[in-house]
């Protein structure tokens, strides 16, 4: 089974790094990356991926604000928040937005990414997503 992953991050280099990690994983992933907030928002509304990686800060916008908007519109898929700096504010944002996990970009690895995705999918199954 292939796990479909969509990453929304305004840094194309971060998206490329994640794609490399997923290609080295033991599980089969299909990966799509979007570097534009509005395009990413629209693709998330399609809800045709299994799990979503969402950047915490995208220019002047915040990923958790986008997620809150989407949740109001009925979006209920698992989301993992990715942040360059997981400080107290990022942790609070993650807790309040209902993301499955929060990852620090600087410490990402194939294993940490794969574990987080598997956890998010299991958590989503328990909540009926």
DSSP file (Angstrom, degrees, kcal/mol; ACC not computed):
  #  RESIDUE AA STRUCTURE BP1 BP2  ACC     N-H-->O    O-->H-N    N-H-->O    O-->H-N    TCO  KAPPA ALPHA  PHI   PSI    X-CA   Y-CA   Z-CA
    1    1 A X              0   0    0      0, 0.0    27,-0.5     0, 0.0     2,-0.4   0.000 360.0 360.0 360.0 132.5    0.0    0.0    0.0
    2    2 A X        -     0   0    0     25,-0.1     2,-0.6    27,-0.1    27,-0.2  -0.792 360.0-142.2 -93.1 131.9    1.3    3.4   -0.9
    3    3 A X  E     -a   29   0A   0     25,-2.6    27,-2.2    -2,-0.4     2,-0.6  -0.845  15.0-139.8 -95.4 123.2    0.8    6.2    1.6
    4    4 A X  E     -a   30   0A   0     -2,-0.6    46,-2.0    25,-0.2    47,-1.8  -0.742  22.1-172.4 -89.6 121.5    0.0    9.5   -0.1
    5    5 A X  E     -ab  31  51A   0     25,-2.9    27,-2.0    -2,-0.6     2,-0.5  -0.942  10.6-168.2-118.9 132.1    1.7   12.5    1.5
    6    6 A X  E     -ab  32  52A   0     45,-1.9    47,-2.9    -2,-0.4     2,-0.5  -0.985   7.2-165.2-117.1 126.9    1.2   16.2    0.7
    7    7 A X  E     -ab  33  53A   0     25,-2.8    27,-2.7    -2,-0.5     2,-0.6  -0.947   4.7-166.9-112.3 130.8    3.7   18.7    2.1
    8    8 A X  E     +ab  34  54A   0     45,-2.9    47,-2.6    -2,-0.5     2,-0.3  -0.956  30.1 139.2-117.8 112.3    2.9   22.4    2.2
    9    9 A X        -     0   0    0     25,-2.1     6,-0.1    -2,-0.6    49,-0.1  -0.974  51.5-138.7-155.1 133.4    5.9   24.5    2.9
   10   10 A X  S    S+     0   0    0     -2,-0.3     2,-0.7    47,-0.3    25,-0.1   0.511  88.9  80.5 -76.3  -1.8    7.1   27.8    1.4
   11   11 A X     >  -     0   0    0      1,-0.2     4,-1.6     2,-0.0     3,-0.5  -0.889  61.9-167.1-107.6 104.6   10.7   26.5    1.3
   12   12 A X  H  > S+     0   0    0     -2,-0.7     4,-2.1     1,-0.2    -1,-0.2   0.823  87.7  59.4 -60.4 -32.3   11.2   24.3   -1.7
   13   13 A X  H  > S+     0   0    0      1,-0.2     4,-2.1     2,-0.2    -1,-0.2   0.898 103.1  51.3 -64.9 -40.2   14.5   23.0   -0.3
   14   14 A X  H  > S+     0   0    0     -3,-0.5     4,-2.2     1,-0.2    -1,-0.2   0.891 109.0  51.8 -62.4 -38.5   12.8   21.7    2.8
   15   15 A X  H  X S+     0   0    0     -4,-1.6     4,-2.3     1,-0.2    -2,-0.2   0.901 108.4  50.7 -64.0 -41.0   10.3   19.9    0.5
   16   16 A X  H  X S+     0   0    0     -4,-2.1     4,-2.1     2,-0.2    -2,-0.2   0.886 109.0  51.6 -64.3 -39.1   13.1   18.3   -1.4
   17   17 A X  H  X S+     0   0    0     -4,-2.1     4,-2.3     2,-0.2    -2,-0.2   0.929 110.5  47.9 -63.6 -45.2   14.8   17.1    1.8
   18   18 A X  H  X S+     0   0    0     -4,-2.2     4,-2.6     1,-0.2     5,-0.2   0.908 109.5  53.4 -62.8 -41.3   11.5   15.5    3.0
   19   19 A X  H  X S+     0   0    0     -4,-2.3     4,-2.1     1,-0.2    -1,-0.2   0.900 108.4  50.3 -60.7 -40.1   11.1   13.8   -0.4
   20   20 A X  H  X S+     0   0    0     -4,-2.1     4,-1.1     2,-0.2    -2,-0.2   0.922 110.3  49.7 -63.2 -44.2   14.6   12.3   -0.1
   21   21 A X  H >< S+     0   0    0     -4,-2.3     3,-0.6     1,-0.2     4,-0.4   0.924 111.9  48.1 -60.7 -44.5   13.8   11.0    3.4
   22   22 A X  H >< S+     0   0    0     -4,-2.6     3,-1.0     1,-0.2     7,-0.2   0.855 106.8  56.0 -66.7 -33.8   10.6    9.4    2.2
   23   23 A X  H 3< S+     0   0    0     -4,-2.1    -1,-0.2     1,-0.2    -2,-0.2   0.759 108.3  49.3 -70.0 -21.7   12.3    7.8   -0.8
   24   24 A X  T << S+     0   0    0     -4,-1.1    -1,-0.2    -3,-0.6    -2,-0.2   0.464  92.0 108.9 -91.6  -2.5   14.7    6.1    1.6
   25   25 A X  S <  S-     0   0    0     -3,-1.0     4,-0.1    -4,-0.4    86,-0.1  -0.253  75.9-125.5 -75.3 161.4   12.0    4.8    3.8
   26   26 A X  S    S+     0   0    0      2,-0.1     2,-0.2    -2,-0.0    -1,-0.1   0.693  92.7  72.2 -78.9 -19.4   10.9    1.2    4.1
   27   27 A X  S    S-     0   0    0     -5,-0.1     2,-0.6     1,-0.0    -2,-0.1  -0.655  92.1-110.1 -94.0 152.9    7.3    2.1    3.3
   28   28 A X        -     0   0    0    -27,-0.5   -25,-2.6    -2,-0.2     2,-0.4  -0.749  42.5-179.8 -86.1 120.6    6.1    3.1   -0.1
   29   29 A X  E     -a    3   0A   0     -2,-0.6     2,-0.4   -27,-0.2   -25,-0.2  -0.928  24.2-152.9-120.2 143.1    5.2    6.8   -0.2
   30   30 A X  E     -a    4   0A   0    -27,-2.2   -25,-2.9    -2,-0.4     2,-0.4  -0.956  26.5-158.4-106.2 139.4    3.9    9.1   -3.0
   31   31 A X  E     +a    5   0A   0     -2,-0.4     2,-0.4   -27,-0.2   -25,-0.2  -0.957  19.1 178.2-128.4 133.7    4.9   12.6   -2.3
   32   32 A X  E     -a    6   0A   0    -27,-2.0   -25,-2.8    -2,-0.4     2,-0.4  -0.996  11.1-162.8-130.0 137.7    3.5   16.0   -3.5
   33   33 A X  E     -a    7   0A   0     -2,-0.4     2,-0.4   -27,-0.2   -25,-0.2  -0.967   6.3-173.5-124.0 139.1    4.9   19.3   -2.4
   34   34 A X  E     -a    8   0A   0    -27,-2.7   -25,-2.1    -2,-0.4    -2,-0.0  -0.999   8.7-171.5-130.1 132.5    3.3   22.7   -2.7
   35   35 A X        +     0   0    0     -2,-0.4     2,-0.5   -27,-0.2   -23,-0.1   0.278  63.3  83.2-107.4  10.0    5.1   25.9   -1.8
   36   36 A X     >  -     0   0    0      1,-0.1     4,-2.8   -27,-0.0     5,-0.2  -0.964  68.5-143.6-120.2 129.3    2.2   28.4   -2.0
   37   37 A X  H  > S+     0   0    0     -2,-0.5     4,-2.7     1,-0.2     5,-0.2   0.921  99.6  43.3 -54.9 -54.0   -0.2   28.9    0.9
   38   38 A X  H  > S+     0   0    0      2,-0.2     4,-2.2     1,-0.2    -1,-0.2   0.896 115.8  47.5 -65.9 -41.5   -3.4   29.3   -1.2
   39   39 A X  H  > S+     0   0    0      2,-0.2     4,-2.3     1,-0.2    -1,-0.2   0.914 113.5  49.6 -64.4 -41.8   -2.6   26.5   -3.6
   40   40 A X  H  X S+     0   0    0     -4,-2.8     4,-2.4     2,-0.2    -2,-0.2   0.906 108.6  52.4 -62.3 -42.9   -1.8   24.3   -0.6
   41   41 A X  H  X S+     0   0    0     -4,-2.7     4,-1.7    -5,-0.2    -1,-0.2   0.926 110.4  47.9 -58.8 -46.0   -5.0   25.2    1.1
   42   42 A X  H  X S+     0   0    0     -4,-2.2     4,-1.0     1,-0.2    -1,-0.2   0.898 111.5  50.0 -63.3 -41.6   -7.0   24.3   -2.0
   43   43 A X  H  X>S+     0   0    0     -4,-2.3     4,-0.7     1,-0.2     5,-0.5   0.862 107.9  54.0 -67.0 -34.9   -5.2   20.9   -2.3
   44   44 A X  H ><5S+     0   0    0     -4,-2.4     3,-1.0     1,-0.2    -1,-0.2   0.884 102.7  57.3 -66.2 -36.1   -5.9   20.2    1.4
   45   45 A X  H 3<5S+     0   0    0     -4,-1.7    -1,-0.2     1,-0.3    -2,-0.2   0.801  97.1  62.1 -64.2 -27.7   -9.6   20.7    0.8
   46   46 A X  H 3<5S-     0   0    0     -4,-1.0    -1,-0.3    -3,-0.3    -2,-0.2   0.816  89.3-161.9 -63.8 -29.3   -9.5   18.1   -1.9
   47   47 A X  T <<5 +     0   0    0     -3,-1.0    -3,-0.1    -4,-0.7    -2,-0.1   0.832  41.9 135.7  50.4  41.7   -8.5   15.7    1.0
   48   48 A X      < +     0   0    0     -5,-0.5     2,-0.3     2,-0.0    -1,-0.1   0.178  47.4  81.0-105.6  19.3   -7.1   13.1   -1.4
   49   49 A X  S    S-     0   0    0     -5,-0.1   -44,-0.2     1,-0.1     3,-0.1  -0.797  74.3-134.6-113.4 162.9   -3.9   12.4    0.5
   50   50 A X  S    S+     0   0    0    -46,-2.0    28,-0.6    -2,-0.3     2,-0.3   0.837  86.8  10.3 -84.7 -35.1   -3.5   10.2    3.6
   51   51 A X  E     -bc   5  78A   0    -47,-1.8   -45,-1.9    26,-0.1     2,-0.4  -0.989  66.9-145.0-147.2 151.3   -1.4   12.5    5.7
   52   52 A X  E     -bc   6  79A   0     26,-2.0    28,-3.2    -2,-0.3     2,-0.6  -0.962   1.5-155.3-124.8 133.1   -0.4   16.2    5.4
   53   53 A X  E     -bc   7  80A   0    -47,-2.9   -45,-2.9    -2,-0.4     2,-0.5  -0.943  21.3-170.1-105.4 122.2    2.9   17.9    6.4
   54   54 A X  E     -bc   8  81A   0     26,-2.9    28,-2.9    -2,-0.6   -45,-0.2  -0.955  20.5-126.7-123.9 125.3    2.2   21.5    7.1
   55   55 A X  E     - c   0  82A   0    -47,-2.6     8,-0.4    -2,-0.5    28,-0.2  -0.420  13.4-140.6 -66.2 139.4    4.9   24.2    7.7
   56   56 A X  S    S+     0   0    0     26,-2.8     7,-1.9     1,-0.2     2,-0.5   0.923  89.6  29.9 -67.8 -44.8    4.4   26.1   10.9
   57   57 A X  E     +E   62   0B   0     25,-0.3     2,-0.5     5,-0.2   -47,-0.3  -0.973  60.2 175.6-122.1 123.7    5.4   29.5    9.4
   58   58 A X  E >   -E   61   0B   0      3,-2.8     3,-2.2    -2,-0.5     2,-0.2  -0.815  66.8 -68.7-125.3  90.0    4.8   30.3    5.7
   59   59 A X  T 3  S-     0   0    0     -2,-0.5    -1,-0.1     1,-0.3   -49,-0.0  -0.466 117.1 -13.5  61.0-128.4    5.8   33.9    5.3
   60   60 A X  T 3  S+     0   0    0     -2,-0.2    -1,-0.3    -3,-0.1     2,-0.2   0.561 127.3  82.2 -80.1  -5.9    3.3   36.0    7.1
   61   61 A X  E <   -E   58   0B   0     -3,-2.2    -3,-2.8     4,-0.0     2,-0.4  -0.573  69.1-138.6 -99.7 160.6    0.9   33.1    7.5
   62   62 A X  E >>  -E   57   0B   0     -5,-0.2     4,-1.7    -2,-0.2     3,-0.6  -0.962  11.8-138.3-119.6 136.6    0.8   30.2   10.0
   63   63 A X  H 3> S+     0   0    0     -7,-1.9     4,-2.5    -8,-0.4    -7,-0.2   0.855 104.6  57.4 -58.2 -36.6    0.1   26.7    9.1
   64   64 A X  H 3> S+     0   0    0     -8,-0.5     4,-2.2     1,-0.2    -1,-0.2   0.816 103.0  53.8 -68.5 -28.5   -2.1   26.3   12.2
   65   65 A X  H <> S+     0   0    0     -3,-0.6     4,-2.0     2,-0.2    -1,-0.2   0.910 109.6  47.9 -68.4 -41.6   -4.3   29.1   11.0
   66   66 A X  H  X S+     0   0    0     -4,-1.7     4,-2.5     1,-0.2    -2,-0.2   0.927 111.9  50.4 -61.0 -44.5   -4.8   27.4    7.7
   67   67 A X  H  X S+     0   0    0     -4,-2.5     4,-2.8     1,-0.2    -2,-0.2   0.902 107.4  52.5 -62.9 -41.6   -5.6   24.2    9.5
   68   68 A X  H  X S+     0   0    0     -4,-2.2     4,-1.7     1,-0.2    -1,-0.2   0.912 110.5  49.1 -60.1 -42.2   -8.2   25.9   11.8
   69   69 A X  H  X S+     0   0    0     -4,-2.0     4,-1.0     1,-0.2    -2,-0.2   0.927 113.0  46.8 -59.8 -46.9   -9.9   27.3    8.7
   70   70 A X  H  <>S+     0   0    0     -4,-2.5     5,-2.6     1,-0.2     3,-0.3   0.867 106.9  56.4 -67.7 -37.5   -9.9   23.9    7.0
   71   71 A X  H ><5S+     0   0    0     -4,-2.8     3,-1.6     1,-0.2    -1,-0.2   0.893 104.6  53.8 -61.2 -38.8  -11.2   22.1   10.1
   72   72 A X  H 3<5S+     0   0    0     -4,-1.7    -1,-0.2     1,-0.3    -2,-0.2   0.806 106.0  53.8 -63.7 -28.8  -14.2   24.5   10.1
   73   73 A X  T 3<5S-     0   0    0     -4,-1.0    -1,-0.3    -3,-0.3    -2,-0.2   0.378 130.6 -95.1 -87.4   3.9  -14.8   23.4    6.5
   74   74 A X  T < 5S+     0   0    0     -3,-1.6     2,-0.2     1,-0.3    -3,-0.2   0.464  70.3 153.2 100.3   2.0  -14.9   19.7    7.5
   75   75 A X      < +     0   0    0     -5,-2.6    -1,-0.3     1,-0.1   -30,-0.1  -0.495   7.3 163.9 -66.6 127.9  -11.2   18.7    6.8
   76   76 A X        +     0   0    0     -2,-0.2    -1,-0.1    53,-0.1     2,-0.1   0.121  23.8 124.5-137.1  24.1  -10.4   15.8    9.1
   77   77 A X  S    S-     0   0    0    -33,-0.1     2,-0.1     1,-0.1   -26,-0.1  -0.462  70.7 -86.4 -83.7 158.4   -7.2   14.2    7.8
   78   78 A X  E     -c   51   0A   0    -28,-0.6   -26,-2.0    -2,-0.1     2,-0.4  -0.418  46.2-166.8 -66.2 136.2   -4.1   13.7    9.9
   79   79 A X  E     -c   52   0A   0     19,-0.2    21,-3.0   -28,-0.2    22,-0.8  -0.986  12.0-160.8-128.7 134.9   -1.7   16.6    9.9
   80   80 A X  E     -cd  53 101A   0    -28,-3.2   -26,-2.9    -2,-0.4     2,-0.4  -0.971  18.0-139.7-112.9 126.4    1.9   16.8   11.1
   81   81 A X  E     -cd  54 102A   0     20,-2.6    22,-2.9    -2,-0.5     2,-0.4  -0.728  14.6-160.9 -87.1 131.1    3.2   20.3   11.8
   82   82 A X  E     +cd  55 103A   0    -28,-2.9   -26,-2.8    -2,-0.4     2,-0.4  -0.944  13.5 178.3-113.8 133.3    6.8   20.9   10.7
   83   83 A X  E     - d   0 104A   0     20,-2.7    22,-2.7    -2,-0.4    23,-0.3  -0.986  37.0-143.7-138.1 144.4    8.7   23.8   12.2
   84   84 A X  S    S+     0   0    0     -2,-0.4     2,-0.4     1,-0.3    22,-0.3   0.806 102.9  24.4 -69.2 -30.1   12.2   25.2   11.9
   85   85 A X        -     0   0    0     -3,-0.1     2,-1.5    20,-0.1    -1,-0.3  -0.931  69.8-157.0-141.1 111.7   12.1   26.0   15.6
   86   86 A X        +     0   0    0     -2,-0.4     2,-0.1    -3,-0.2    18,-0.1  -0.650  37.0 155.5 -91.6  83.9    9.9   24.1   18.0
   87   87 A X     >  -     0   0    0     -2,-1.5     4,-2.4     1,-0.0     5,-0.2  -0.291  62.1 -81.4 -96.6-174.0    9.6   26.6   20.7
   88   88 A X  H  > S+     0   0    0      1,-0.2     4,-2.4     2,-0.2     5,-0.2   0.893 129.6  51.4 -58.1 -42.6    6.9   27.1   23.4
   89   89 A X  H  > S+     0   0    0      1,-0.2     4,-2.8     2,-0.2    -1,-0.2   0.907 109.4  49.5 -63.2 -42.3    4.6   28.9   20.9
   90   90 A X  H  > S+     0   0    0      2,-0.2     4,-2.5     1,-0.2    -1,-0.2   0.911 111.6  49.0 -63.6 -41.8    4.9   26.2   18.3
   91   91 A X  H  X S+     0   0    0     -4,-2.4     4,-2.5     2,-0.2    -2,-0.2   0.904 112.4  48.0 -64.4 -40.8    4.1   23.6   20.8
   92   92 A X  H  X S+     0   0    0     -4,-2.4     4,-2.5     2,-0.2     5,-0.2   0.928 111.6  50.1 -64.5 -45.1    1.0   25.5   22.0
   93   93 A X  H  X S+     0   0    0     -4,-2.8     4,-1.8     1,-0.2    -2,-0.2   0.919 111.7  48.9 -57.9 -44.4   -0.1   26.1   18.4
   94   94 A X  H  X>S+     0   0    0     -4,-2.5     5,-1.4     1,-0.2     4,-1.0   0.924 112.0  47.7 -63.3 -45.3    0.3   22.4   17.7
   95   95 A X  H  <5S+     0   0    0     -4,-2.5     3,-0.4     1,-0.2    -1,-0.2   0.903 114.4  46.2 -63.1 -41.4   -1.7   21.4   20.8
   96   96 A X  H  <5S+     0   0    0     -4,-2.5    -1,-0.2     1,-0.2    -2,-0.2   0.782 111.2  51.8 -73.4 -27.6   -4.5   23.8   20.1
   97   97 A X  H  <5S-     0   0    0     -4,-1.8    -1,-0.2    -5,-0.2    -2,-0.2   0.604 105.4-122.3 -89.2 -11.3   -4.8   22.9   16.4
   98   98 A X  T  <5 +     0   0    0     -4,-1.0   -19,-0.2    -3,-0.4    -3,-0.2   0.781  48.2 166.3  78.1  26.3   -5.1   19.2   16.9
   99   99 A X      < -     0   0    0     -5,-1.4   -19,-0.2    -6,-0.2    -1,-0.2  -0.375  41.5-128.6 -70.2 157.3   -2.2   18.1   14.8
  100  100 A X  S    S-     0   0    0    -21,-3.0     2,-0.3     1,-0.2   -20,-0.2   0.828  80.3 -14.6 -74.8 -32.8   -1.0   14.6   15.2
  101  101 A X  E     -d   80   0A   0    -22,-0.8   -20,-2.6     2,-0.0     2,-0.4  -0.973  56.0-132.5-161.8 165.2    2.6   15.5   15.8
  102  102 A X  E     -d   81   0A   0     -2,-0.3     2,-0.4   -22,-0.2   -20,-0.2  -0.999  22.2-166.3-131.3 131.1    5.1   18.3   15.5
  103  103 A X  E     -d   82   0A   0    -22,-2.9   -20,-2.7    -2,-0.4     2,-0.6  -0.907  18.5-133.1-118.6 143.3    8.6   17.8   13.9
  104  104 A X  E >   -d   83   0A   0     -2,-0.4     3,-1.1   -22,-0.2     4,-0.3  -0.844  13.9-145.6 -92.7 125.1   11.6   20.0   14.0
  105  105 A X  G >  S+     0   0    0    -22,-2.7     3,-1.2    -2,-0.6   -21,-0.2   0.860  95.6  59.7 -59.8 -37.1   13.1   20.4   10.5
  106  106 A X  G 3  S+     0   0    0    -23,-0.3    -1,-0.3   -22,-0.3   -22,-0.1   0.756 112.1  38.7 -65.7 -24.1   16.7   20.5   11.8
  107  107 A X  G <  S+     0   0    0     -3,-1.1    -1,-0.3     2,-0.1    -2,-0.2   0.246  85.5 133.0-111.5  12.8   16.4   17.0   13.4
  108  108 A X    <   +     0   0    0     -3,-1.2     2,-0.3    -4,-0.3     3,-0.1  -0.297  25.0 165.4 -62.6 147.1   14.3   15.3   10.7
  109  109 A X     >  -     0   0    0      1,-0.1     4,-2.4   -91,-0.0     5,-0.3  -0.938  52.3 -99.5-149.9 169.1   15.4   11.9    9.5
  110  110 A X  H  > S+     0   0    0     -2,-0.3     4,-2.7     1,-0.2     5,-0.2   0.938 123.7  47.7 -57.0 -46.2   13.9    9.1    7.5
  111  111 A X  H  > S+     0   0    0      2,-0.2     4,-2.7     1,-0.2     5,-0.2   0.923 112.3  46.7 -64.6 -46.0   13.1    7.3   10.8
  112  112 A X  H  > S+     0   0    0      1,-0.2     4,-2.1     2,-0.2    -1,-0.2   0.896 115.5  46.8 -65.9 -38.2   11.6   10.2   12.6
  113  113 A X  H  X S+     0   0    0     -4,-2.4     4,-2.3     2,-0.2    -2,-0.2   0.931 113.8  46.9 -67.3 -46.2    9.4   11.2    9.6
  114  114 A X  H  X S+     0   0    0     -4,-2.7     4,-2.5    -5,-0.3    -2,-0.2   0.911 113.0  49.4 -64.2 -42.4    8.3    7.6    9.0
  115  115 A X  H  X S+     0   0    0     -4,-2.7     4,-2.4    -5,-0.2    -1,-0.2   0.910 111.4  49.5 -61.8 -42.6    7.4    7.1   12.7
  116  116 A X  H  X S+     0   0    0     -4,-2.1     4,-2.5    -5,-0.2    -2,-0.2   0.899 111.1  48.9 -64.8 -41.2    5.5   10.4   12.8
  117  117 A X  H  X S+     0   0    0     -4,-2.3     4,-2.4     2,-0.2    -2,-0.2   0.929 112.2  48.0 -64.3 -45.8    3.5    9.5    9.7
  118  118 A X  H  X S+     0   0    0     -4,-2.5     4,-2.3     1,-0.2    -2,-0.2   0.906 112.8  48.9 -62.5 -41.1    2.6    6.0   11.0
  119  119 A X  H  X S+     0   0    0     -4,-2.4     4,-2.8     2,-0.2     5,-0.2   0.922 111.0  50.5 -62.4 -44.7    1.6    7.6   14.4
  120  120 A X  H  X S+     0   0    0     -4,-2.5     4,-2.3     1,-0.2    -2,-0.2   0.897 111.1  48.3 -61.9 -41.4   -0.6   10.2   12.6
  121  121 A X  H  X S+     0   0    0     -4,-2.4     4,-2.0     2,-0.2    -1,-0.2   0.910 113.0  46.9 -67.3 -41.8   -2.3    7.5   10.5
  122  122 A X  H  X S+     0   0    0     -4,-2.3     4,-2.0     2,-0.2    -2,-0.2   0.914 112.7  49.8 -64.6 -42.3   -3.0    5.3   13.5
  123  123 A X  H  X S+     0   0    0     -4,-2.8     4,-1.5     1,-0.2    -2,-0.2   0.891 109.9  51.9 -62.8 -39.4   -4.3    8.3   15.5
  124  124 A X  H  <>S+     0   0    0     -4,-2.3     5,-3.4    -5,-0.2     4,-0.3   0.870 107.2  52.1 -65.0 -37.2   -6.5    9.2   12.6
  125  125 A X  H ><5S+     0   0    0     -4,-2.0     3,-1.0     4,-0.2    -1,-0.2   0.890 107.9  51.9 -65.6 -39.5   -7.9    5.7   12.4
  126  126 A X  H 3<5S+     0   0    0     -4,-2.0    -1,-0.2     1,-0.2    -2,-0.2   0.826 111.3  46.9 -66.3 -31.1   -8.8    5.9   16.1
  127  127 A X  T 3<5S-     0   0    0     -4,-1.5    -1,-0.2    -5,-0.2    -2,-0.2   0.399 122.6-104.5 -93.5   4.5  -10.6    9.2   15.7
  128  128 A X  T < 5       0   0    0     -3,-1.0    -3,-0.2    -4,-0.3    -2,-0.1   0.641 360.0 360.0  89.0  14.9  -12.5    7.9   12.6
  129  129 A X      <       0   0    0     -5,-3.4    -4,-0.2    -6,-0.2   -51,-0.1   0.458 360.0 360.0 -85.6 360.0  -10.6    9.7    9.9
